Amino acid sequence: MGLKSEMGKLLFDQNAFPDIPRFEREQLLDKIQWIWVNRKMINHHPLRHDLTGLYKRQKGKYRIIYS
């Protein structure tokens, strides 16, 4: 499962969205696409401790964790 754009490809686990309702899943995918497209212009929020090197964004009640 993934998203394609002119700048490359985003890949994520097929099991990342098993219990998320379809509408919310589409909103999350839109936010992930937005992060990808705007990745050079946005401030990234780093995680700490054993999650160093990862970043987070929030979409409603969900957290998007990415590297």
C-alpha positions as CSV (number, residue, x, y, z in Angstrom):
1,M,0.0,0.0,0.0
2,G,1.3,3.5,-0.7
3,L,0.9,6.8,-2.4
4,K,2.6,7.9,-5.6
5,S,3.5,11.5,-6.6
6,E,5.8,13.1,-9.1
7,M,8.4,13.4,-6.4
8,G,8.6,9.7,-5.5
9,K,6.6,7.1,-3.6
10,L,5.4,6.7,0.0
11,L,5.2,3.2,1.3
12,F,3.6,2.0,4.5
13,D,2.4,-1.2,6.1
14,Q,-0.9,-2.6,4.7
15,N,-2.0,-3.3,8.2
16,A,-1.6,0.4,9.3
17,F,-5.3,1.2,9.0
18,P,-7.2,-2.0,9.9
19,D,-9.7,-0.5,12.4
20,I,-9.9,3.0,11.1
21,P,-13.2,4.0,9.4
22,R,-12.9,4.7,5.7
23,F,-13.6,8.5,5.9
24,E,-10.9,8.9,8.6
25,R,-8.5,6.7,6.7
26,E,-8.9,9.0,3.7
27,Q,-8.3,12.1,5.8
28,L,-5.1,10.5,7.2
29,L,-3.9,9.6,3.7
30,D,-4.6,13.2,2.6
31,K,-2.5,14.5,5.6
32,I,0.3,12.0,4.8
33,Q,0.3,13.2,1.2
34,W,0.4,16.8,2.4
35,I,3.4,16.1,4.6
36,W,5.2,14.4,1.7
37,V,4.5,17.3,-0.7
38,N,5.4,20.0,1.8
39,R,8.3,18.2,3.6
40,K,10.9,20.8,2.7
41,M,8.7,23.7,3.8
42,I,7.2,22.5,7.1
43,N,8.6,22.4,10.6
44,H,9.0,18.8,11.7
45,H,8.2,17.8,15.3
46,P,11.0,15.4,16.4
47,L,10.4,12.6,18.9
48,R,12.9,11.9,21.6
49,H,14.6,9.1,23.5
50,D,14.2,5.7,21.8
51,L,12.2,7.3,19.0
52,T,15.0,9.7,18.0
53,G,15.0,10.1,14.2
54,L,11.3,10.0,13.9
55,Y,8.8,12.9,13.6
56,K,5.1,13.3,14.4
57,R,2.1,15.1,13.1
58,Q,-1.4,15.1,14.4
59,K,-4.6,14.6,12.4
60,G,-7.6,14.7,14.7
61,K,-7.3,11.9,17.3
62,Y,-4.5,10.2,15.3
63,R,-0.7,10.7,15.4
64,I,1.3,10.2,12.2
65,I,4.8,9.0,12.9
66,Y,7.3,9.3,10.1
67,S,11.0,9.5,9.3
